[in-house]
Amino acid sequence: MSTKAFEISASRFGEERTPFLSPKRVAELLGITMTELAGLTGIARNTLAAKSGARRVDTALSPIVRILAMAGDEQRAAIWFKHQPIPGWAGKTAYDLVREGKTDKVLAYLEGVRSGIYA
């Protein structure tokens, strides 16, 4: 996927009139609550909603949005993220790995798929 395609996809997750990502939009796409998103990102639920924590929230959401952008169109990416086991991870999904702090492993897997390693 080109950088431009990523920017277009990621821009859909933006907070209105700010340069930051919207936790609400990410949660809605994934079909999870803000409490579940807090657990996924490791950020307190109150911080997700607070304007003062926008920079920290943006940093926590960026890898998730990148994963979703790399995985394809939004709806299919959300389904894949939550339900499709990643080979080599004992039936764990991207959601499971991100929750365990292994976002880098999911990104590496997607880069491998994009490069043709895991076809």
C-alpha positions in Angstrom: 0.0 0.0 0.0 1.4 3.4 -0.9 2.0 6.1 1.7 -0.7 8.2 0.0 -3.2 5.4 0.4 -2.3 5.1 4.1 -2.7 8.9 4.6 -6.2 8.8 3.0 -7.3 5.9 5.1 -5.8 7.2 8.3 -7.3 10.7 7.8 -10.7 9.1 8.3 -9.8 8.6 11.9 -9.0 12.2 12.6 -10.6 14.3 15.3 -12.6 17.2 13.8 -10.7 20.5 13.6 -7.6 19.0 15.3 -4.5 17.1 14.0 -5.2 14.2 16.3 -6.8 10.8 15.9 -10.3 10.2 17.3 -10.6 7.4 19.8 -14.4 7.5 19.3 -14.0 6.8 15.5 -11.5 4.0 16.1 -13.7 2.4 18.7 -16.8 2.7 16.4 -15.0 1.1 13.4 -13.8 -1.8 15.6 -17.2 -2.2 17.2 -15.8 -1.9 20.7 -16.5 0.3 23.6 -14.2 3.1 24.8 -13.4 0.9 27.8 -12.3 -1.9 25.5 -10.3 0.6 23.5 -8.6 1.8 26.7 -7.6 -1.8 27.4 -6.3 -2.2 23.9 -4.2 0.9 24.0 -3.1 0.9 27.6 -4.5 4.4 28.1 -7.1 5.1 30.8 -10.6 5.6 29.5 -10.8 9.1 31.0 -7.6 10.0 29.2 -9.1 8.8 25.9 -11.9 11.3 26.3 -9.9 14.2 27.7 -8.7 16.9 25.4 -5.6 17.4 27.5 -4.4 13.9 26.7 -4.8 14.2 22.9 -1.1 13.9 22.1 -0.7 10.8 24.3 -3.9 9.2 22.9 -2.8 10.0 19.3 0.5 8.2 20.0 -1.3 5.1 21.4 -3.8 5.0 18.5 -1.4 5.6 15.7 -0.1 1.9 15.4 -3.7 0.6 15.5 -4.8 3.0 12.7 -1.7 2.0 10.8 -2.6 -1.7 11.1 -6.1 -1.0 10.0 -4.9 1.0 7.0 -2.4 -1.7 6.0 -5.0 -4.4 6.3 -7.3 -3.1 3.6 -10.7 -1.4 3.4 -12.1 -0.3 6.8 -14.8 -2.8 7.3 -12.8 -5.8 6.2 -9.8 -4.6 8.1 -11.9 -4.3 11.3 -13.2 -7.8 10.9 -9.7 -9.2 10.2 -8.3 -7.3 13.2 -10.7 -8.8 15.6 -11.4 -12.3 14.2 -8.7 -13.6 11.9 -5.9 -15.6 13.7 -2.4 -14.6 12.5 -0.3 -17.6 11.5 2.4 -18.6 14.0 0.7 -17.0 17.0 -1.3 -19.9 18.4 -4.7 -18.7 17.1 -4.2 -15.1 18.3 -5.7 -12.3 16.3 -4.2 -8.8 15.7 -6.6 -7.6 18.5 -5.1 -10.1 20.9 -1.5 -9.2 20.0 -2.1 -5.5 20.2 -3.7 -5.9 23.6 -0.6 -7.8 24.7 1.7 -5.0 23.6 2.9 -6.8 20.4 1.8 -4.2 17.9 5.2 -4.4 16.2 4.6 -8.1 15.5 1.3 -7.4 13.7 3.0 -4.6 11.7 5.9 -6.9 10.8 3.4 -9.6 9.7 1.5 -7.1 7.5 4.8 -5.9 6.0 5.6 -9.5 5.2 2.3 -10.1 3.6 2.7 -6.9 1.5 6.2 -8.1 0.5 4.9 -11.5 -0.5 6.6 -13.4 2.4 3.3 -14.7 3.8 1.1 -15.3 0.8 
